[in-house]
Amino acid sequence: MTVQSPYGSPAAGQVRPEPPGPQGASPPEPEQYPWMFRDSPPNVWPVAVFTLFFGLLGLISTVRRSTRARAVGVGGGRYWVVFAGFLVVNVVISLIALAIAIPVYLNVLEGAMTKDLEGRIVSDSAKAAGGTSTAVASADCVPVSGMGDSRSERSYSCLITLTSGRSDTFTVVVDTNGRWSVPE
């Protein structure tokens, strides 16, 4: 029985020829050309992006990338500088956003509270009047005192129009439970 060698392998007893090239040439050693074998350090931009969008969670990327940079022979300080710089940017952007968002929220809340008061004045007076001409047809209120301390009463100046067509301006005081009254 004859054994056939696989395609491309030398037959039994034959020697595979050496590839063409200079005799005794071997690949370069890392000691001869260190720049050729060194890994490149990781990029800095992911630290900036993670820190800008996720704040302190950018610390994870910073630690990993600076450790890898030191492993390939490059200092990791630049990752920490980028982290600190973009963390400051993140905090400044957050404070600006809060400085804008809080007054907008309070303004929306103020408008909602005023509309609620106007609706309660009309509905409460209709119940009390029992459909007579003294019922309030509409109320248009403007806050007199600021939101300030949430535990205090708030004053509104309200233009109240009766169903008879007569109108007058009253000061309305609202307590913390939302009950309104017209002081004497």
Residue frames as qw, qx, qy, qz and C-alpha x, y, z in Angstrom:
[[0.000, 0.890, 0.457, 0.000, 0.00, 0.00, 0.00],
 [0.429, 0.305, 0.008, 0.850, 1.28, 3.45, -0.89],
 [0.206, -0.745, -0.428, 0.469, 0.88, 6.45, 1.39],
 [0.340, 0.625, 0.267, 0.651, 0.30, 9.67, -0.42],
 [0.293, -0.304, -0.342, 0.839, 1.34, 12.89, 1.25],
 [0.180, 0.822, 0.457, -0.287, -1.07, 15.82, 1.33],
 [0.484, 0.735, 0.205, 0.429, -0.87, 18.47, -1.36],
 [0.030, 0.919, -0.168, 0.354, 1.92, 20.95, -0.79],
 [0.631, -0.660, 0.408, -0.017, 3.91, 18.88, 1.68],
 [0.229, 0.601, -0.741, -0.195, 7.17, 17.28, 0.66],
 [0.915, 0.019, -0.351, -0.200, 7.06, 13.61, -0.13],
 [0.844, -0.506, 0.150, 0.092, 8.76, 11.17, 2.21],
 [0.793, -0.105, 0.225, 0.556, 12.48, 11.65, 2.12],
 [0.380, 0.617, 0.202, 0.659, 12.36, 14.98, 0.31],
 [0.331, -0.414, -0.316, 0.787, 13.40, 18.26, 1.90],
 [0.187, 0.899, 0.395, -0.016, 11.32, 21.39, 1.45],
 [0.529, 0.382, 0.024, 0.758, 13.28, 24.14, -0.27],
 [0.259, -0.503, -0.322, 0.759, 14.04, 27.36, 1.64],
 [0.297, 0.893, 0.334, -0.055, 12.26, 30.47, 0.46],
 [0.588, 0.483, 0.016, 0.649, 14.38, 32.80, -1.62],
 [0.267, -0.949, 0.001, -0.164, 16.19, 35.53, 0.28],
 [0.168, 0.724, -0.599, 0.298, 19.49, 36.34, 1.93],
 [0.726, -0.045, -0.668, 0.156, 21.04, 33.40, 3.65],
 [0.436, -0.213, -0.621, 0.616, 20.46, 33.38, 7.42],
 [0.158, -0.326, -0.025, -0.932, 18.04, 36.33, 7.36],
 [0.233, -0.448, -0.826, 0.251, 15.65, 36.36, 10.30],
 [0.117, -0.850, -0.375, -0.350, 12.95, 38.80, 11.32],
 [0.150, 0.575, -0.353, 0.723, 14.18, 41.84, 13.27],
 [0.471, -0.336, -0.707, 0.407, 14.35, 41.50, 17.04],
 [0.216, -0.902, -0.354, -0.123, 12.46, 43.94, 19.28],
 [0.555, -0.639, 0.024, 0.531, 15.73, 45.07, 20.87],
 [0.474, 0.062, 0.401, 0.781, 17.03, 46.18, 17.47],
 [0.083, -0.335, -0.358, -0.868, 13.99, 48.29, 16.51],
 [0.019, -0.316, -0.762, 0.565, 11.93, 49.15, 19.65],
 [0.322, 0.316, 0.033, -0.892, 9.78, 51.71, 17.80],
 [0.422, 0.097, -0.712, -0.553, 8.62, 48.97, 15.42],
 [0.426, -0.207, -0.880, 0.024, 7.20, 46.71, 18.13],
 [0.015, 0.149, 0.555, -0.818, 5.75, 49.16, 20.62],
 [0.044, 0.656, 0.749, 0.083, 1.96, 49.30, 20.90],
 [0.038, 0.464, 0.106, 0.879, 0.48, 52.68, 20.31],
 [0.031, 0.149, 0.647, -0.747, -1.02, 54.37, 23.37],
 [0.124, 0.620, 0.775, 0.012, -4.81, 54.59, 23.56],
 [0.097, 0.572, 0.289, 0.762, -6.60, 57.64, 22.23],
 [0.095, -0.118, -0.489, 0.859, -7.44, 60.51, 24.55],
 [0.330, -0.154, -0.267, -0.892, -10.72, 61.60, 22.92],
 [0.562, -0.388, -0.699, -0.213, -12.86, 58.83, 24.52],
 [0.379, -0.315, -0.561, 0.665, -11.88, 60.15, 27.97],
 [0.067, 0.068, 0.001, -0.995, -13.11, 63.60, 26.93],
 [0.469, -0.214, -0.538, -0.667, -16.40, 62.26, 25.52],
 [0.563, -0.365, -0.736, 0.094, -17.17, 59.97, 28.48],
 [0.300, -0.287, -0.455, 0.788, -16.36, 62.68, 31.00],
 [0.156, -0.036, -0.153, -0.975, -18.35, 65.35, 29.18],
 [0.571, -0.234, -0.492, -0.614, -21.50, 63.23, 28.95],
 [0.774, -0.359, -0.520, -0.046, -21.23, 61.04, 32.08],
 [0.336, -0.854, 0.220, -0.330, -19.21, 63.18, 34.51],
 [0.422, -0.616, 0.649, -0.147, -17.39, 61.15, 37.15],
 [0.924, 0.110, 0.363, -0.046, -18.02, 57.91, 35.23],
 [0.583, 0.764, -0.262, 0.095, -15.33, 59.16, 32.85],
 [0.362, -0.701, 0.600, -0.131, -12.95, 58.16, 35.63],
 [0.885, -0.005, 0.466, -0.009, -13.30, 54.52, 34.53],
 [0.743, 0.635, 0.069, 0.200, -12.07, 55.28, 31.03],
 [0.060, 0.903, -0.371, 0.207, -9.31, 57.50, 32.40],
 [0.612, -0.527, 0.584, -0.077, -7.92, 54.82, 34.72],
 [0.889, 0.188, 0.409, 0.089, -8.01, 52.11, 32.05],
 [0.616, 0.752, 0.005, 0.234, -6.40, 54.23, 29.35],
 [0.067, -0.874, 0.443, -0.187, -3.68, 55.71, 31.57],
 [0.746, -0.362, 0.559, -0.017, -2.79, 52.21, 32.82],
 [0.851, 0.378, 0.315, 0.182, -2.52, 50.91, 29.27],
 [0.358, 0.896, -0.169, 0.203, -0.44, 53.92, 28.23],
 [0.359, -0.745, 0.553, -0.101, 2.02, 53.26, 31.05],
 [0.866, -0.067, 0.494, 0.043, 2.17, 49.61, 29.98],
 [0.755, 0.551, 0.196, 0.296, 3.34, 50.60, 26.49],
 [0.634, -0.102, -0.030, 0.766, 5.88, 53.04, 27.88],
 [0.051, 0.535, 0.192, 0.821, 4.02, 56.34, 27.60],
 [0.010, -0.053, -0.574, 0.817, 3.04, 58.50, 30.56],
 [0.089, -0.559, -0.813, -0.140, -0.63, 58.52, 31.57],
 [0.134, -0.403, -0.325, 0.845, -0.74, 62.13, 32.73],
 [0.150, 0.015, -0.381, -0.912, -2.41, 63.49, 29.63],
 [0.361, -0.404, -0.790, -0.287, -5.50, 61.32, 30.30],
 [0.339, -0.548, -0.585, 0.493, -5.83, 62.80, 33.79],
 [0.070, -0.270, 0.035, 0.960, -5.47, 66.35, 32.47],
 [0.271, -0.169, -0.604, -0.730, -8.19, 65.74, 29.88],
 [0.393, -0.480, -0.783, 0.043, -10.40, 64.12, 32.54],
 [0.254, -0.490, -0.411, 0.725, -10.00, 67.07, 34.93],
 [0.031, 0.150, -0.240, -0.959, -10.59, 69.64, 32.19],
 [0.356, -0.233, -0.659, -0.621, -13.71, 68.01, 30.85],
 [0.357, -0.486, -0.749, 0.273, -15.05, 67.35, 34.35],
 [0.096, -0.396, -0.208, 0.889, -14.86, 71.10, 34.96],
 [0.223, 0.017, -0.481, -0.848, -16.64, 71.69, 31.64],
 [0.367, -0.359, -0.838, -0.186, -19.31, 69.15, 32.65],
 [0.260, -0.510, -0.595, 0.564, -19.90, 70.90, 35.99],
 [0.020, 0.293, -0.049, -0.955, -20.10, 74.35, 34.37],
 [0.303, -0.119, -0.654, -0.683, -22.59, 73.12, 31.75],
 [0.363, -0.440, -0.818, 0.072, -24.68, 71.44, 34.47],
 [0.174, -0.473, -0.418, 0.755, -24.77, 74.61, 36.56],
 [0.147, 0.157, -0.290, -0.933, -25.77, 76.72, 33.56],
 [0.352, -0.253, -0.787, -0.439, -28.52, 74.23, 32.72],
 [0.319, -0.505, -0.721, 0.350, -29.81, 74.38, 36.30],
 [0.084, -0.368, -0.157, 0.913, -29.66, 78.17, 36.33],
 [0.288, 0.034, -0.463, -0.838, -31.89, 78.17, 33.26],
 [0.403, -0.253, -0.845, -0.245, -34.17, 75.25, 34.13],
 [0.215, -0.384, -0.712, 0.547, -35.13, 76.27, 37.68],
 [0.169, 0.332, 0.132, -0.919, -36.58, 79.71, 36.79],
 [0.395, 0.028, -0.619, -0.678, -38.38, 78.23, 33.79],
 [0.368, -0.282, -0.885, 0.050, -39.90, 75.53, 36.02],
 [0.097, -0.400, -0.557, 0.722, -40.93, 78.08, 38.67],
 [0.248, 0.215, -0.185, -0.926, -42.51, 80.29, 36.00],
 [0.445, -0.114, -0.761, -0.459, -44.53, 77.38, 34.63],
 [0.325, -0.341, -0.816, 0.335, -45.55, 76.40, 38.18],
 [0.032, 0.305, 0.283, -0.909, -46.56, 79.99, 38.95],
 [0.377, 0.079, -0.414, -0.825, -48.78, 80.10, 35.86],
 [0.459, -0.211, -0.844, -0.181, -50.41, 76.78, 36.72],
 [0.223, -0.356, -0.693, 0.586, -51.10, 77.88, 40.31],
 [0.161, 0.246, 0.052, -0.954, -52.61, 81.15, 39.10],
 [0.450, -0.032, -0.611, -0.650, -54.90, 79.39, 36.57],
 [0.400, -0.275, -0.864, 0.133, -55.96, 76.95, 39.29],
 [0.066, -0.335, -0.489, 0.803, -56.85, 79.83, 41.62],
 [0.306, 0.143, -0.230, -0.913, -58.87, 81.59, 38.91],
 [0.489, -0.131, -0.764, -0.401, -60.83, 78.41, 38.22],
 [0.338, -0.327, -0.796, 0.381, -61.50, 77.79, 41.92],
 [0.083, 0.236, 0.253, -0.935, -62.74, 81.36, 42.44],
 [0.454, 0.045, -0.418, -0.785, -65.26, 80.94, 39.60],
 [0.546, -0.171, -0.800, -0.179, -66.42, 77.46, 40.65],
 [0.268, -0.260, -0.714, 0.593, -66.58, 78.22, 44.40],
 [0.188, 0.194, 0.156, -0.950, -68.60, 81.41, 43.85],
 [0.501, -0.045, -0.567, -0.652, -71.03, 79.62, 41.52],
 [0.474, -0.253, -0.835, 0.121, -71.71, 77.02, 44.23],
 [0.163, -0.298, -0.534, 0.774, -72.14, 79.71, 46.92],
 [0.249, 0.160, -0.085, -0.951, -74.36, 81.98, 44.78],
 [0.437, 0.311, 0.819, -0.206, -76.65, 79.19, 43.64],
 [0.345, 0.441, 0.655, 0.508, -77.04, 80.68, 40.16],
 [0.008, -0.901, -0.330, 0.282, -77.94, 84.22, 41.25],
 [0.443, 0.858, 0.001, 0.262, -76.53, 87.34, 39.62],
 [0.327, -0.870, 0.368, -0.030, -73.77, 87.55, 42.23],
 [0.926, -0.054, 0.282, 0.244, -71.89, 84.56, 40.76],
 [0.196, -0.685, 0.451, 0.538, -68.42, 85.21, 39.34],
 [0.797, 0.582, 0.043, -0.160, -68.23, 84.96, 35.55],
 [0.779, 0.428, -0.230, 0.397, -64.46, 85.28, 35.28],
 [0.536, -0.806, 0.130, 0.215, -61.38, 85.94, 37.37],
 [0.671, 0.602, -0.190, 0.388, -58.07, 87.28, 36.09],
 [0.650, -0.746, 0.049, 0.137, -55.39, 87.05, 38.80],
 [0.520, 0.664, -0.370, 0.390, -51.79, 88.27, 39.00],
 [0.753, -0.352, -0.387, 0.399, -49.42, 87.23, 41.81],
 [0.108, -0.955, 0.083, -0.265, -48.53, 90.11, 44.12],
 [0.484, -0.694, 0.534, -0.015, -46.04, 88.29, 46.34],
 [0.407, 0.502, -0.742, -0.177, -43.33, 86.00, 45.00],
 [0.843, -0.106, -0.513, -0.125, -43.27, 82.25, 45.53],
 [0.139, -0.670, 0.519, -0.511, -40.70, 82.68, 48.31],
 [0.178, -0.204, 0.887, -0.374, -41.24, 80.47, 51.32],
 [0.408, -0.166, -0.777, -0.451, -43.62, 77.62, 50.54],
 [0.282, -0.380, -0.803, 0.364, -44.96, 77.68, 54.13],
 [0.036, 0.332, 0.248, -0.910, -46.41, 81.19, 53.83],
 [0.438, 0.685, 0.538, -0.223, -49.58, 82.63, 52.37],
 [0.343, 0.063, 0.459, 0.817, -49.51, 84.14, 48.89],
 [0.237, 0.645, 0.312, -0.656, -51.32, 87.25, 47.73],
 [0.337, 0.299, 0.663, 0.597, -52.90, 87.80, 44.32],
 [0.239, 0.393, 0.085, -0.884, -54.54, 90.82, 42.76],
 [0.254, 0.293, 0.891, 0.237, -57.65, 89.53, 40.98],
 [0.331, 0.118, -0.180, -0.919, -59.96, 91.33, 38.58],
 [0.202, 0.261, 0.932, -0.151, -63.29, 89.63, 39.25],
 [0.334, -0.002, -0.356, -0.873, -66.18, 90.01, 36.83],
 [0.445, 0.164, 0.732, -0.488, -69.67, 89.03, 38.01],
 [0.280, 0.357, 0.833, 0.317, -72.34, 87.48, 35.80],
 [0.127, 0.859, 0.420, -0.265, -74.21, 90.78, 36.05],
 [0.541, 0.700, 0.091, 0.457, -71.32, 92.45, 34.20],
 [0.268, -0.932, 0.183, -0.163, -69.99, 94.39, 37.17],
 [0.847, 0.148, -0.308, 0.408, -66.24, 93.99, 37.87],
 [0.312, -0.906, 0.224, -0.178, -63.82, 95.02, 40.57],
 [0.568, 0.440, -0.616, 0.322, -60.28, 94.27, 41.71],
 [0.758, -0.614, 0.065, -0.211, -59.75, 92.37, 44.95],
 [0.092, 0.584, -0.785, 0.187, -56.75, 91.12, 46.86],
 [0.940, -0.143, -0.186, -0.249, -57.03, 87.36, 47.31],
 [0.188, -0.619, 0.736, -0.200, -54.91, 85.46, 49.83],
 [0.896, 0.077, -0.399, -0.180, -54.20, 81.75, 49.34],
 [0.577, -0.631, 0.495, -0.153, -52.95, 79.62, 52.22],
 [0.067, -0.464, 0.867, 0.171, -50.67, 76.59, 52.00],
 [0.454, 0.191, 0.860, -0.136, -53.67, 74.25, 51.66],
 [0.116, 0.218, 0.668, 0.702, -54.93, 76.11, 48.58],
 [0.047, -0.756, -0.639, 0.133, -57.90, 77.77, 50.34],
 [0.231, 0.335, 0.142, 0.902, -58.48, 81.30, 49.13],
 [0.177, -0.750, -0.555, 0.313, -60.06, 84.23, 50.92],
 [0.201, 0.690, 0.131, 0.683, -60.63, 87.94, 50.42],
 [0.385, -0.266, -0.520, 0.714, -59.32, 89.84, 53.45],
 [0.060, -0.873, -0.483, 0.015, -61.55, 92.56, 54.86]]
